[in-house]
Amino acid sequence: MSTPTPENPGLLNWLLICILGLVWGGAFMSVRLSLDGFGPWTVAAWRTGLGGITLALVGALLGQGIHKIPSPRAWMFAAIIGAGAVALPFAVLSWGQQFVPSAFAGVAMGAVPLLVLPLVYLFSKEEGIGPRRIVGMLLGFVGLFILVGPGAAASTGHALEWLGRIACLGAAGCYAAGSVITRRAPAMPPIAFATASLLVAAMILIPIAAITEGWPDSFPTTPSLALIYAALFPTALAAVIRVRVITTAGSLFMSLTSYQVPIWSVILGVSFMGETLPPQLFYALAIILAGIGISQSRALMAMIKR
């Protein structure tokens, strides 16, 4: 079996980003249910705290505990990811969404692959950027905009709307930069890396939640179960998959997940939340898949020839 590379990610990484798209697509539904019983800061803090503790236990059992982080430099990278690619985007996105249409937030998150492109060109040249990848990424963004963007230009009329839009784009920038920084990090076990990052984020978010929202008065069943799910899967499991994909297949390949998330979010919302199926879903899906196919055409052809 060949070693995965940005040019040839391998079947396992393809399966992992499909799983990640589904898991992150379900995050919107679980967070929405969690917010019926808890404040947004509490949800963010408990997601990272419970997720980090869970990974710490799993890592210890599998020999990938945080003691396996090999050096102060590796700890520095984990801390930067935890603060800048987990805690900070959670904070600014939750703040910004108070003032902008939800469609704009969705489009902003879909811009992550486009923001990754110049960062990869500057700091991760070994991943390679050519015309097919640029065209594929742009085409994928067009498909995402068709799916969630019709209401993105609408105005909420709030005085802070312009700052809210900047905050959402800033969160997307944090995720893009985090992918490239993860790629440049020293080699370390993925569970240990993800654990340390989540625990750093929790150390930042928990005090903010305690000050702004206090300890929850009660733990209603459905929001509590949704919060536990959000902590275990879209946070803990996803953090490990994210590290594994970026370090083996690259941040550009990982960014393709951003185009899957809104599709899964819509499908799960229709299936479990009784939401209406948008008529543009299938057109958008076709365009997004075409964009992914173009950007990864060489890797796909290599897999077919095998």
C-alpha positions in Angstrom: 0.0 0.0 0.0 1.5 3.4 -1.1 2.0 6.2 1.4 -0.8 8.9 1.1 0.4 12.2 -0.4 -1.4 15.4 -1.5 -1.3 14.2 -5.1 -2.5 10.7 -4.2 -4.5 10.9 -0.9 -5.5 7.2 -1.0 -8.8 5.5 -0.5 -8.7 5.7 3.3 -8.5 9.5 3.3 -11.3 9.7 0.8 -13.4 7.7 3.2 -12.3 9.8 6.1 -13.3 13.1 4.5 -16.7 11.6 3.6 -17.2 10.5 7.2 -16.0 14.0 8.3 -18.5 15.7 6.1 -21.3 13.7 7.5 -20.2 14.2 11.1 -19.7 17.9 10.7 -23.0 18.2 8.8 -24.7 16.7 11.8 -23.0 19.2 14.1 -25.4 21.9 13.1 -28.4 19.8 14.1 -26.9 18.7 17.4 -25.7 22.2 18.3 -29.2 23.6 17.4 -30.8 21.1 19.8 -28.2 21.9 22.5 -29.0 25.6 22.4 -32.6 24.8 23.5 -31.1 24.1 27.0 -27.8 25.9 27.1 -26.2 29.2 26.1 -23.8 29.3 23.1 -20.7 29.8 25.2 -21.7 26.8 27.4 -22.2 24.7 24.4 -18.8 25.6 23.0 -17.0 25.1 26.3 -18.6 21.7 27.1 -18.0 20.5 23.5 -14.3 21.1 23.8 -14.0 20.1 27.4 -15.9 16.8 27.1 -14.3 16.1 23.8 -10.8 16.7 25.2 -11.4 14.5 28.2 -12.8 11.7 26.1 -9.8 11.8 23.8 -7.5 11.9 26.7 -9.0 8.7 28.0 -9.0 7.0 24.6 -5.5 8.1 23.9 -4.2 6.7 27.2 -5.8 3.3 26.4 -4.3 3.3 22.9 -0.9 4.5 23.8 -1.5 8.0 22.3 -1.9 10.1 25.4 -0.7 13.6 25.6 2.6 12.4 27.1 3.4 11.3 23.6 3.7 14.8 22.4 7.4 14.8 21.7 8.7 18.3 22.4 8.0 21.9 23.6 7.8 22.8 19.9 5.1 20.2 19.3 3.2 21.5 22.3 3.4 25.0 20.9 1.8 23.9 17.7 -1.0 22.1 19.6 -1.6 25.2 21.7 -1.7 27.5 18.6 -4.3 25.1 17.0 -6.3 25.0 20.2 -6.4 28.7 20.6 -6.5 29.9 17.0 -8.3 27.1 15.1 -10.8 25.9 17.8 -11.4 28.5 20.6 -11.1 31.7 18.5 -13.4 30.6 15.5 -15.9 29.2 18.0 -15.9 32.6 19.7 -16.1 34.9 16.8 -18.5 32.8 14.8 -21.0 32.5 17.7 -20.7 36.3 18.1 -21.0 37.1 14.4 -24.0 34.9 13.9 -26.1 37.1 16.1 -26.0 39.9 13.5 -25.9 38.2 10.1 -28.3 35.9 8.1 -27.5 32.2 8.7 -26.9 31.8 4.9 -24.0 34.2 5.1 -22.4 32.2 7.8 -22.8 29.1 5.6 -21.2 30.8 2.7 -18.3 32.1 4.9 -17.5 28.6 6.0 -17.7 27.4 2.4 -15.0 29.9 1.6 -12.4 28.0 3.6 -11.0 26.1 0.6 -10.5 29.4 -1.3 -8.7 30.9 1.7 -6.5 27.8 2.0 -5.3 28.2 -1.6 -3.0 31.2 -1.1 -1.8 29.9 2.3 -0.8 26.6 0.8 1.0 28.5 -2.0 3.0 30.5 0.5 3.6 28.0 3.3 2.9 24.4 2.0 4.3 24.4 -1.5 4.7 20.6 -1.5 0.9 20.2 -1.8 1.0 21.7 -5.3 -1.5 24.2 -6.7 -2.4 24.0 -10.4 -5.1 25.3 -12.7 -7.3 22.2 -12.1 -7.3 22.6 -8.3 -8.1 26.3 -8.6 -10.9 25.7 -11.0 -12.2 22.8 -9.0 -12.2 24.8 -5.7 -14.0 27.8 -7.4 -16.6 25.5 -9.0 -17.2 23.8 -5.6 -17.8 27.3 -4.0 -20.3 28.1 -6.8 -22.2 25.0 -6.0 -22.2 25.8 -2.3 -23.4 29.3 -3.0 -26.3 28.0 -5.1 -27.3 25.7 -2.1 -27.0 28.1 0.8 -26.2 31.5 -0.6 -29.5 33.0 -2.0 -30.1 34.7 1.3 -26.5 35.6 2.1 -26.8 39.1 0.7 -29.9 39.9 2.7 -29.6 42.4 5.5 -30.7 42.0 9.0 -30.7 45.7 9.6 -28.5 45.4 12.7 -26.0 48.2 13.3 -23.3 45.6 13.9 -24.1 43.6 10.8 -20.9 44.6 9.0 -18.8 43.5 12.0 -20.7 40.2 12.1 -19.9 39.5 8.5 -16.2 40.2 9.2 -16.4 37.9 12.2 -17.8 35.0 10.1 -15.1 35.5 7.5 -12.5 35.7 10.3 -13.7 32.4 11.6 -13.2 30.9 8.1 -9.7 32.4 8.0 -8.9 30.7 11.4 -10.0 27.3 10.0 -7.9 27.8 6.8 -4.8 28.9 8.7 -5.3 26.1 11.2 -5.2 23.5 8.4 -1.9 24.8 7.1 -0.3 25.1 10.6 -1.4 21.5 11.3 0.4 20.4 8.2 3.6 22.1 9.3 3.4 20.7 12.9 6.1 18.2 14.1 5.1 14.5 13.8 3.1 13.3 16.7 0.3 10.8 17.3 -3.0 12.3 15.9 -5.0 11.5 19.0 -2.4 13.2 21.2 -2.4 16.2 19.0 -6.2 16.5 18.9 -6.4 16.0 22.6 -4.0 18.7 23.5 -5.7 21.1 21.0 -9.1 20.5 22.5 -7.9 20.8 26.1 -6.2 24.2 25.3 -9.5 25.4 23.7 -11.5 24.2 26.7 -9.1 26.1 29.1 -10.0 29.3 27.1 -13.7 28.8 26.6 -14.7 27.4 30.0 -13.8 30.6 32.0 -15.6 32.7 29.3 -18.7 30.5 29.6 -18.6 30.6 33.4 -18.4 34.4 33.5 -21.0 35.2 30.8 -23.5 32.4 31.4 -22.7 30.7 34.7 -23.3 27.1 35.6 -26.4 25.6 33.9 -29.5 25.6 36.2 -30.6 22.3 34.8 -29.7 19.6 32.3 -32.8 18.8 30.1 -32.6 15.5 28.4 -32.7 16.3 24.7 -30.3 19.3 24.8 -27.9 17.3 27.1 -27.8 14.3 24.8 -27.3 16.6 21.8 -24.4 18.3 23.6 -22.8 15.0 24.5 -23.1 13.9 20.8 -21.6 17.2 19.7 -18.7 16.7 22.0 -18.0 13.1 21.1 -18.4 13.1 17.3 -18.2 16.5 15.6 -15.6 17.7 18.1 -13.5 14.7 19.5 -13.7 12.2 16.6 -13.6 14.9 14.0 -10.5 16.5 15.5 -8.6 13.2 15.2 -9.7 12.6 11.6 -8.9 16.2 10.7 -5.3 15.8 12.0 -4.8 12.5 10.2 -6.1 13.8 6.9 -4.1 17.0 6.9 -0.9 15.4 7.9 -1.1 12.7 5.3 -3.1 14.1 2.4 -2.7 17.9 2.9 -4.8 20.9 3.8 -6.1 21.4 0.3 -7.6 17.9 0.3 -9.0 18.4 3.8 -10.7 21.6 2.7 -12.9 19.7 0.4 -14.9 18.8 3.5 -16.2 22.4 3.6 -18.2 21.7 0.4 -19.8 18.5 1.8 -20.9 19.9 5.2 -23.9 22.1 4.0 -25.2 19.2 1.8 -25.2 16.8 4.8 -26.6 19.5 7.0 -29.6 19.9 4.6 -30.1 16.2 4.2 -30.0 15.5 7.9 -32.3 18.5 8.6 -34.8 17.1 6.2 -34.5 13.6 7.5 -34.7 14.3 11.3 -35.9 17.8 11.8 -38.7 18.0 9.3 -37.1 20.7 7.3 -38.1 21.4 3.6 -35.9 20.0 0.9 -34.5 22.9 -1.1 -35.2 22.5 -4.8 -31.7 23.6 -5.7 -30.0 20.8 -3.7 -29.5 18.4 -6.6 -28.1 21.1 -8.9 -25.8 22.3 -6.2 -24.7 18.8 -5.4 -23.8 18.1 -9.1 -21.7 21.3 -9.3 -19.9 20.6 -6.0 -19.1 17.0 -7.1 -17.9 18.3 -10.4 -15.6 20.7 -8.6 -14.2 18.0 -6.3 -13.7 15.8 -9.3 -11.8 18.4 -11.2 -9.6 19.4 -8.2 -8.7 15.8 -7.5 -8.8 14.4 -11.1 -5.3 12.9 -11.0 -5.9 11.1 -7.7 -9.2 9.7 -8.9 -7.7 8.5 -12.1 -4.9 6.8 -10.2 -7.5 5.0 -8.0 -9.5 3.9 -11.0 -6.4 2.5 -12.8 -5.7 0.3 -9.7 
